[in-house]
Every structure is written in C-alpha cells, then in structure tokens.
C-alpha cells in the first residue's frame, strides 16, 4: 500500500488511535532503521514503515515472510 501526503497522516492518526502505545514509525532512509525494527519485534510493538520503495531491502524478507525464530521462554 502506497500512501502519500494527507492520506499517510490520516492512516498514522488512525493507527495511533487504535493502538496508541509505542507505535514505531520507521523511515527506510534512516541509517538505524533495522535496529529500531528489531527492538519493535522483540517487544511486540506495532511498526509503520514509511518511504518504502519498489524494491525492499532483502534483510526485511524474514519479517515479511514471518519466518522468525523464538529464542528463550518469553510468552
């Protein structure tokens, strides 16, 4: 889904209203976006990716394919 301008702002407000605690908005142009994404996954926080291009970074494939490994005894 590609959102621009006011539509992006509307979706952002809608998501923050429905799950307001700790929504992580990640810009794929940031240098540390992977670290932020890893932290959000680790703690089960919602994530919104912005500035997504036609081709995604291959390091996002495990997340998008839900091929994650559970390590430890966390519920």
RORO-64169 format. One record per atom (N, C-alpha, C): residue number from 1; chain; atom name; x, y, z. Coordinates in steps of 0.02 Angstrom, whole numbers, plus 32768, in hexadecimal, padded with zeros to 4 digits. Example, Ala and Ser with C-alpha at 12.3 -4.5 7.8 and 13.67 -1.06 7.14 Angstrom:
{i = 1 | ch = A | at = N | X = 8294 | Y = 7EE4 | Z = 8186}
{i = 1 | ch = A | at = CA | X = 8267 | Y = 7F1F | Z = 8186}
{i = 1 | ch = A | at = C | X = 8294 | Y = 7F5B | Z = 8186}
{i = 2 | ch = A | at = N | X = 8282 | Y = 7F90 | Z = 8162}
{i = 2 | ch = A | at = CA | X = 82AC | Y = 7FCB | Z = 8165}
{i = 2 | ch = A | at = C | X = 8285 | Y = 8002 | Z = 818A}
end
This chain:
{i = 1 | ch = A | at = N | X = 802A | Y = 7FC6 | Z = 8000}
{i = 1 | ch = A | at = CA | X = 8000 | Y = 8000 | Z = 8000}
{i = 1 | ch = A | at = C | X = 802D | Y = 803E | Z = 8000}
{i = 2 | ch = A | at = N | X = 8022 | Y = 806A | Z = 7FD2}
{i = 2 | ch = A | at = CA | X = 8049 | Y = 80A7 | Z = 7FCD}
{i = 2 | ch = A | at = C | X = 801D | Y = 80E2 | Z = 7FE2}
{i = 3 | ch = A | at = N | X = 8033 | Y = 8105 | Z = 8016}
{i = 3 | ch = A | at = CA | X = 800D | Y = 813D | Z = 8030}
{i = 3 | ch = A | at = C | X = 8036 | Y = 817C | Z = 8029}
{i = 4 | ch = A | at = N | X = 8014 | Y = 81B2 | Z = 8016}
{i = 4 | ch = A | at = CA | X = 8038 | Y = 81F1 | Z = 800D}
{i = 4 | ch = A | at = C | X = 8011 | Y = 8229 | Z = 8030}
{i = 5 | ch = A | at = N | X = 8037 | Y = 825A | Z = 8048}
{i = 5 | ch = A | at = CA | X = 801B | Y = 8298 | Z = 8062}
{i = 5 | ch = A | at = C | X = 7FE7 | Y = 828F | Z = 8099}
{i = 6 | ch = A | at = N | X = 7FAC | Y = 82AB | Z = 808E}
{i = 6 | ch = A | at = CA | X = 7F78 | Y = 82AB | Z = 80C1}
{i = 6 | ch = A | at = C | X = 7F5E | Y = 8266 | Z = 80D0}
{i = 7 | ch = A | at = N | X = 7F60 | Y = 8239 | Z = 809F}
{i = 7 | ch = A | at = CA | X = 7F4A | Y = 81F4 | Z = 80AA}
{i = 7 | ch = A | at = C | X = 7F78 | Y = 81D2 | Z = 80DD}
{i = 8 | ch = A | at = N | X = 7FBA | Y = 81DE | Z = 80D5}
{i = 8 | ch = A | at = CA | X = 7FEA | Y = 81C1 | Z = 8104}
{i = 8 | ch = A | at = C | X = 7FDD | Y = 81DC | Z = 814A}
{i = 9 | ch = A | at = N | X = 7FD1 | Y = 821D | Z = 8150}
{i = 9 | ch = A | at = CA | X = 7FC2 | Y = 823B | Z = 8192}
{i = 9 | ch = A | at = C | X = 7F83 | Y = 821D | Z = 81B0}
{i = 10 | ch = A | at = N | X = 7F4F | Y = 8213 | Z = 8187}
{i = 10 | ch = A | at = CA | X = 7F11 | Y = 81F5 | Z = 819F}
{i = 10 | ch = A | at = C | X = 7F1D | Y = 81AE | Z = 81B9}
{i = 11 | ch = A | at = N | X = 7F42 | Y = 8186 | Z = 8193}
{i = 11 | ch = A | at = CA | X = 7F50 | Y = 8141 | Z = 81A8}
{i = 11 | ch = A | at = C | X = 7F79 | Y = 8141 | Z = 81E9}
{i = 12 | ch = A | at = N | X = 7FAA | Y = 816E | Z = 81ED}
{i = 12 | ch = A | at = CA | X = 7FD3 | Y = 8173 | Z = 8229}
{i = 12 | ch = A | at = C | X = 7FA8 | Y = 8184 | Z = 8266}
{i = 13 | ch = A | at = N | X = 7F7B | Y = 81B4 | Z = 825F}
{i = 13 | ch = A | at = CA | X = 7F4E | Y = 81C6 | Z = 8296}
{i = 13 | ch = A | at = C | X = 7F20 | Y = 818D | Z = 82A8}
{i = 14 | ch = A | at = N | X = 7F06 | Y = 816A | Z = 8276}
{i = 14 | ch = A | at = CA | X = 7EDA | Y = 8132 | Z = 8281}
{i = 14 | ch = A | at = C | X = 7EFD | Y = 80FA | Z = 82A7}
{i = 15 | ch = A | at = N | X = 7F3B | Y = 80EA | Z = 8294}
{i = 15 | ch = A | at = CA | X = 7F61 | Y = 80B6 | Z = 82B5}
{i = 15 | ch = A | at = C | X = 7F72 | Y = 80CB | Z = 82FD}
{i = 16 | ch = A | at = N | X = 7F86 | Y = 8109 | Z = 8306}
{i = 16 | ch = A | at = CA | X = 7F97 | Y = 8121 | Z = 8349}
{i = 16 | ch = A | at = C | X = 7F59 | Y = 8120 | Z = 8376}
{i = 17 | ch = A | at = N | X = 7F1E | Y = 812C | Z = 8359}
{i = 17 | ch = A | at = CA | X = 7EE1 | Y = 812A | Z = 8381}
{i = 17 | ch = A | at = C | X = 7ECF | Y = 80E3 | Z = 8394}
{i = 18 | ch = A | at = N | X = 7ED8 | Y = 80B4 | Z = 8367}
{i = 18 | ch = A | at = CA | X = 7EC4 | Y = 806F | Z = 8374}
{i = 18 | ch = A | at = C | X = 7EF7 | Y = 8049 | Z = 839E}
{i = 19 | ch = A | at = N | X = 7F36 | Y = 8059 | Z = 8399}
{i = 19 | ch = A | at = CA | X = 7F6A | Y = 8039 | Z = 83C2}
{i = 19 | ch = A | at = C | X = 7F9D | Y = 806E | Z = 83D5}
{i = 20 | ch = A | at = N | X = 7F8B | Y = 8099 | Z = 8404}
{i = 20 | ch = A | at = CA | X = 7FB5 | Y = 80D4 | Z = 8412}
{i = 20 | ch = A | at = C | X = 7FF7 | Y = 80C6 | Z = 8435}
{i = 21 | ch = A | at = N | X = 7FFD | Y = 808D | Z = 8457}
{i = 21 | ch = A | at = CA | X = 803B | Y = 8083 | Z = 847D}
{i = 21 | ch = A | at = C | X = 8075 | Y = 806F | Z = 8450}
{i = 22 | ch = A | at = N | X = 80A5 | Y = 809B | Z = 844D}
{i = 22 | ch = A | at = CA | X = 80E6 | Y = 808D | Z = 842F}
{i = 22 | ch = A | at = C | X = 80E7 | Y = 807B | Z = 83E6}
{i = 23 | ch = A | at = N | X = 80BC | Y = 809A | Z = 83BE}
{i = 23 | ch = A | at = CA | X = 80BF | Y = 8090 | Z = 8375}
{i = 23 | ch = A | at = C | X = 8102 | Y = 80A9 | Z = 835C}
{i = 24 | ch = A | at = N | X = 8126 | Y = 807F | Z = 8338}
{i = 24 | ch = A | at = CA | X = 8167 | Y = 8092 | Z = 831B}
{i = 24 | ch = A | at = C | X = 815D | Y = 80A3 | Z = 82D2}
{i = 25 | ch = A | at = N | X = 816D | Y = 80E0 | Z = 82BF}
{i = 25 | ch = A | at = CA | X = 816B | Y = 80F5 | Z = 8279}
{i = 25 | ch = A | at = C | X = 81B3 | Y = 80F5 | Z = 8261}
{i = 26 | ch = A | at = N | X = 81C0 | Y = 80CA | Z = 8230}
{i = 26 | ch = A | at = CA | X = 8204 | Y = 80C1 | Z = 8217}
{i = 26 | ch = A | at = C | X = 8209 | Y = 80D9 | Z = 81CF}
{i = 27 | ch = A | at = N | X = 8239 | Y = 8104 | Z = 81C3}
{i = 27 | ch = A | at = CA | X = 8247 | Y = 811B | Z = 8180}
{i = 27 | ch = A | at = C | X = 8280 | Y = 80F0 | Z = 8165}
{i = 28 | ch = A | at = N | X = 8276 | Y = 80D0 | Z = 812D}
{i = 28 | ch = A | at = CA | X = 82A9 | Y = 80A2 | Z = 8112}
{i = 28 | ch = A | at = C | X = 82E7 | Y = 80C7 | Z = 80F9}
{i = 29 | ch = A | at = N | X = 82E6 | Y = 8109 | Z = 80FC}
{i = 29 | ch = A | at = CA | X = 8321 | Y = 8131 | Z = 80EA}
{i = 29 | ch = A | at = C | X = 834D | Y = 813D | Z = 8127}
{i = 30 | ch = A | at = N | X = 8335 | Y = 812C | Z = 8163}
{i = 30 | ch = A | at = CA | X = 835D | Y = 8135 | Z = 819F}
{i = 30 | ch = A | at = C | X = 8395 | Y = 8102 | Z = 819F}
{i = 31 | ch = A | at = N | X = 83CD | Y = 8115 | Z = 81BE}
{i = 31 | ch = A | at = CA | X = 8405 | Y = 80E7 | Z = 81C0}
{i = 31 | ch = A | at = C | X = 83FB | Y = 80AF | Z = 81F3}
{i = 32 | ch = A | at = N | X = 83D4 | Y = 80BB | Z = 8227}
{i = 32 | ch = A | at = CA | X = 83CB | Y = 8089 | Z = 825C}
{i = 32 | ch = A | at = C | X = 8385 | Y = 806A | Z = 825B}
{i = 33 | ch = A | at = N | X = 8365 | Y = 8068 | Z = 8221}
{i = 33 | ch = A | at = CA | X = 8320 | Y = 804E | Z = 821F}
{i = 33 | ch = A | at = C | X = 831D | Y = 8005 | Z = 8233}
{i = 34 | ch = A | at = N | X = 8351 | Y = 7FDE | Z = 8223}
{i = 34 | ch = A | at = CA | X = 834F | Y = 7F97 | Z = 8233}
{i = 34 | ch = A | at = C | X = 8352 | Y = 7F8C | Z = 827F}
{i = 35 | ch = A | at = N | X = 8379 | Y = 7FB4 | Z = 82A2}
{i = 35 | ch = A | at = CA | X = 837D | Y = 7FAE | Z = 82EB}
{i = 35 | ch = A | at = C | X = 833A | Y = 7FBF | Z = 830A}
{i = 36 | ch = A | at = N | X = 8319 | Y = 7FF3 | Z = 82F1}
{i = 36 | ch = A | at = CA | X = 82D7 | Y = 8006 | Z = 830B}
{i = 36 | ch = A | at = C | X = 82A4 | Y = 7FCF | Z = 82FD}
{i = 37 | ch = A | at = N | X = 82A7 | Y = 7FB1 | Z = 82C2}
{i = 37 | ch = A | at = CA | X = 8279 | Y = 7F7B | Z = 82B0}
{i = 37 | ch = A | at = C | X = 8285 | Y = 7F3E | Z = 82DC}
{i = 38 | ch = A | at = N | X = 82C3 | Y = 7F2C | Z = 82E8}
{i = 38 | ch = A | at = CA | X = 82D3 | Y = 7EF3 | Z = 8312}
{i = 38 | ch = A | at = C | X = 82B8 | Y = 7EFD | Z = 8359}
{i = 39 | ch = A | at = N | X = 82C0 | Y = 7F39 | Z = 8373}
{i = 39 | ch = A | at = CA | X = 82A6 | Y = 7F48 | Z = 83B6}
{i = 39 | ch = A | at = C | X = 825B | Y = 7F43 | Z = 83B9}
{i = 40 | ch = A | at = N | X = 8239 | Y = 7F5D | Z = 8386}
{i = 40 | ch = A | at = CA | X = 81F0 | Y = 7F59 | Z = 8384}
{i = 40 | ch = A | at = C | X = 81D9 | Y = 7F11 | Z = 8380}
{i = 41 | ch = A | at = N | X = 81FA | Y = 7EE8 | Z = 8358}
{i = 41 | ch = A | at = CA | X = 81E7 | Y = 7EA1 | Z = 8353}
{i = 41 | ch = A | at = C | X = 81F3 | Y = 7E7E | Z = 8396}
{i = 42 | ch = A | at = N | X = 822B | Y = 7E8C | Z = 83B4}
{i = 42 | ch = A | at = CA | X = 823D | Y = 7E6C | Z = 83F3}
{i = 42 | ch = A | at = C | X = 8209 | Y = 7E79 | Z = 8429}
{i = 43 | ch = A | at = N | X = 81F0 | Y = 7EB7 | Z = 842B}
{i = 43 | ch = A | at = CA | X = 81C0 | Y = 7ECA | Z = 8460}
{i = 43 | ch = A | at = C | X = 8178 | Y = 7EC9 | Z = 8449}
{i = 44 | ch = A | at = N | X = 816B | Y = 7EB2 | Z = 840C}
{i = 44 | ch = A | at = CA | X = 8127 | Y = 7EAB | Z = 83F3}
{i = 44 | ch = A | at = C | X = 8104 | Y = 7EED | Z = 83E6}
{i = 45 | ch = A | at = N | X = 8129 | Y = 7F1F | Z = 83D0}
{i = 45 | ch = A | at = CA | X = 810C | Y = 7F61 | Z = 83C3}
{i = 45 | ch = A | at = C | X = 80F6 | Y = 7F67 | Z = 837B}
{i = 46 | ch = A | at = N | X = 80C1 | Y = 7F8E | Z = 836E}
{i = 46 | ch = A | at = CA | X = 80AB | Y = 7F99 | Z = 8329}
{i = 46 | ch = A | at = C | X = 80DD | Y = 7FC5 | Z = 8304}
{i = 47 | ch = A | at = N | X = 80E4 | Y = 7FB9 | Z = 82C3}
{i = 47 | ch = A | at = CA | X = 8114 | Y = 7FDE | Z = 8299}
{i = 47 | ch = A | at = C | X = 80F1 | Y = 7FF7 | Z = 825A}
{i = 48 | ch = A | at = N | X = 8100 | Y = 8034 | Z = 8247}
{i = 48 | ch = A | at = CA | X = 80E8 | Y = 8050 | Z = 8208}
{i = 48 | ch = A | at = C | X = 8126 | Y = 8064 | Z = 81E0}
{i = 49 | ch = A | at = N | X = 812E | Y = 8047 | Z = 81A5}
{i = 49 | ch = A | at = CA | X = 8167 | Y = 8057 | Z = 817A}
{i = 49 | ch = A | at = C | X = 8153 | Y = 808F | Z = 814A}
{i = 50 | ch = A | at = N | X = 817D | Y = 80C1 | Z = 8144}
{i = 50 | ch = A | at = CA | X = 816F | Y = 80F7 | Z = 8114}
{i = 50 | ch = A | at = C | X = 81A9 | Y = 80FD | Z = 80E4}
{i = 51 | ch = A | at = N | X = 819C | Y = 811E | Z = 80AC}
{i = 51 | ch = A | at = CA | X = 81CD | Y = 8126 | Z = 8076}
{i = 51 | ch = A | at = C | X = 81E5 | Y = 80E3 | Z = 805B}
{i = 52 | ch = A | at = N | X = 81B5 | Y = 80B6 | Z = 8051}
{i = 52 | ch = A | at = CA | X = 81C4 | Y = 8074 | Z = 8036}
{i = 52 | ch = A | at = C | X = 81CB | Y = 807A | Z = 7FEA}
{i = 53 | ch = A | at = N | X = 8200 | Y = 8060 | Z = 7FCE}
{i = 53 | ch = A | at = CA | X = 820C | Y = 8062 | Z = 7F86}
{i = 53 | ch = A | at = C | X = 81EF | Y = 8023 | Z = 7F65}
{i = 54 | ch = A | at = N | X = 81F6 | Y = 801F | Z = 7F24}
{i = 54 | ch = A | at = CA | X = 81DD | Y = 7FE4 | Z = 7F00}
{i = 54 | ch = A | at = C | X = 8203 | Y = 7FA5 | Z = 7F14}
{i = 55 | ch = A | at = N | X = 8242 | Y = 7FAB | Z = 7F1F}
{i = 55 | ch = A | at = CA | X = 826B | Y = 7F73 | Z = 7F35}
{i = 55 | ch = A | at = C | X = 827E | Y = 7F7C | Z = 7F7E}
{i = 56 | ch = A | at = N | X = 826F | Y = 7F48 | Z = 7FA5}
{i = 56 | ch = A | at = CA | X = 827E | Y = 7F4B | Z = 7FEC}
{i = 56 | ch = A | at = C | X = 82C2 | Y = 7F2D | Z = 7FFA}
{i = 57 | ch = A | at = N | X = 82DE | Y = 7F41 | Z = 8031}
{i = 57 | ch = A | at = CA | X = 831E | Y = 7F26 | Z = 8049}
{i = 57 | ch = A | at = C | X = 8313 | Y = 7EDB | Z = 8056}
{i = 58 | ch = A | at = N | X = 833D | Y = 7EAF | Z = 803C}
{i = 58 | ch = A | at = CA | X = 8334 | Y = 7E67 | Z = 8047}
{i = 58 | ch = A | at = C | X = 8337 | Y = 7E53 | Z = 8090}
{i = 59 | ch = A | at = N | X = 8353 | Y = 7E7D | Z = 80BB}
{i = 59 | ch = A | at = CA | X = 8355 | Y = 7E6C | Z = 8102}
{i = 59 | ch = A | at = C | X = 830F | Y = 7E6F | Z = 8122}
{i = 60 | ch = A | at = N | X = 82DE | Y = 7E8C | Z = 80FF}
{i = 60 | ch = A | at = CA | X = 8299 | Y = 7E8E | Z = 8118}
{i = 60 | ch = A | at = C | X = 8272 | Y = 7E4F | Z = 8107}
{i = 61 | ch = A | at = N | X = 828C | Y = 7E25 | Z = 80DB}
{i = 61 | ch = A | at = CA | X = 8269 | Y = 7DE8 | Z = 80C5}
{i = 61 | ch = A | at = C | X = 8253 | Y = 7DBB | Z = 80FF}
{i = 62 | ch = A | at = N | X = 827D | Y = 7DAB | Z = 8130}
{i = 62 | ch = A | at = CA | X = 8266 | Y = 7D80 | Z = 8167}
{i = 62 | ch = A | at = C | X = 822B | Y = 7D9D | Z = 818D}
{i = 63 | ch = A | at = N | X = 822A | Y = 7DDF | Z = 8194}
{i = 63 | ch = A | at = CA | X = 81F3 | Y = 7DFE | Z = 81B8}
{i = 63 | ch = A | at = C | X = 81B3 | Y = 7DFB | Z = 818F}
{i = 64 | ch = A | at = N | X = 81B8 | Y = 7E0B | Z = 814F}
{i = 64 | ch = A | at = CA | X = 817E | Y = 7E0B | Z = 8123}
{i = 64 | ch = A | at = C | X = 8163 | Y = 7DC5 | Z = 8117}
{i = 65 | ch = A | at = N | X = 818E | Y = 7D93 | Z = 8119}
{i = 65 | ch = A | at = CA | X = 817A | Y = 7D4E | Z = 8110}
{i = 65 | ch = A | at = C | X = 8168 | Y = 7D2C | Z = 8151}
{i = 66 | ch = A | at = N | X = 816E | Y = 7D50 | Z = 8189}
{i = 66 | ch = A | at = CA | X = 8160 | Y = 7D37 | Z = 81CC}
{i = 66 | ch = A | at = C | X = 818A | Y = 7CFA | Z = 81DC}
{i = 67 | ch = A | at = N | X = 81C7 | Y = 7CF8 | Z = 81C3}
{i = 67 | ch = A | at = CA | X = 81F3 | Y = 7CC0 | Z = 81D2}
{i = 67 | ch = A | at = C | X = 8224 | Y = 7CD5 | Z = 8209}
{i = 68 | ch = A | at = N | X = 8207 | Y = 7CDF | Z = 8244}
{i = 68 | ch = A | at = CA | X = 822E | Y = 7CF5 | Z = 827E}
{i = 68 | ch = A | at = C | X = 8239 | Y = 7CBA | Z = 82AD}
{i = 69 | ch = A | at = N | X = 826E | Y = 7CBE | Z = 82D4}
{i = 69 | ch = A | at = CA | X = 827D | Y = 7C8A | Z = 8304}
{i = 69 | ch = A | at = C | X = 826E | Y = 7CA4 | Z = 834A}
{i = 70 | ch = A | at = N | X = 824F | Y = 7C7A | Z = 8373}
{i = 70 | ch = A | at = CA | X = 8243 | Y = 7C8C | Z = 83B9}
{i = 70 | ch = A | at = C | X = 827D | Y = 7C72 | Z = 83E1}
{i = 71 | ch = A | at = N | X = 829D | Y = 7C9F | Z = 8407}
{i = 71 | ch = A | at = CA | X = 82D6 | Y = 7C8C | Z = 8430}
{i = 71 | ch = A | at = C | X = 82C5 | Y = 7C9C | Z = 8478}
{i = 72 | ch = A | at = N | X = 82CE | Y = 7C6C | Z = 84A4}
{i = 72 | ch = A | at = CA | X = 82BF | Y = 7C77 | Z = 84EB}
{i = 72 | ch = A | at = C | X = 8279 | Y = 7C61 | Z = 84FC}
{i = 73 | ch = A | at = N | X = 8264 | Y = 7C74 | Z = 8539}
{i = 73 | ch = A | at = CA | X = 8223 | Y = 7C5E | Z = 8553}
{i = 73 | ch = A | at = C | X = 81EF | Y = 7C96 | Z = 8556}
{i = 74 | ch = A | at = N | X = 81F9 | Y = 7CCC | Z = 8530}
{i = 74 | ch = A | at = CA | X = 81C7 | Y = 7D02 | Z = 8532}
{i = 74 | ch = A | at = C | X = 8186 | Y = 7CEA | Z = 8513}
{i = 75 | ch = A | at = N | X = 814F | Y = 7D02 | Z = 8531}
{i = 75 | ch = A | at = CA | X = 810D | Y = 7CEF | Z = 8518}
{i = 75 | ch = A | at = C | X = 80F9 | Y = 7D1A | Z = 84DD}
end
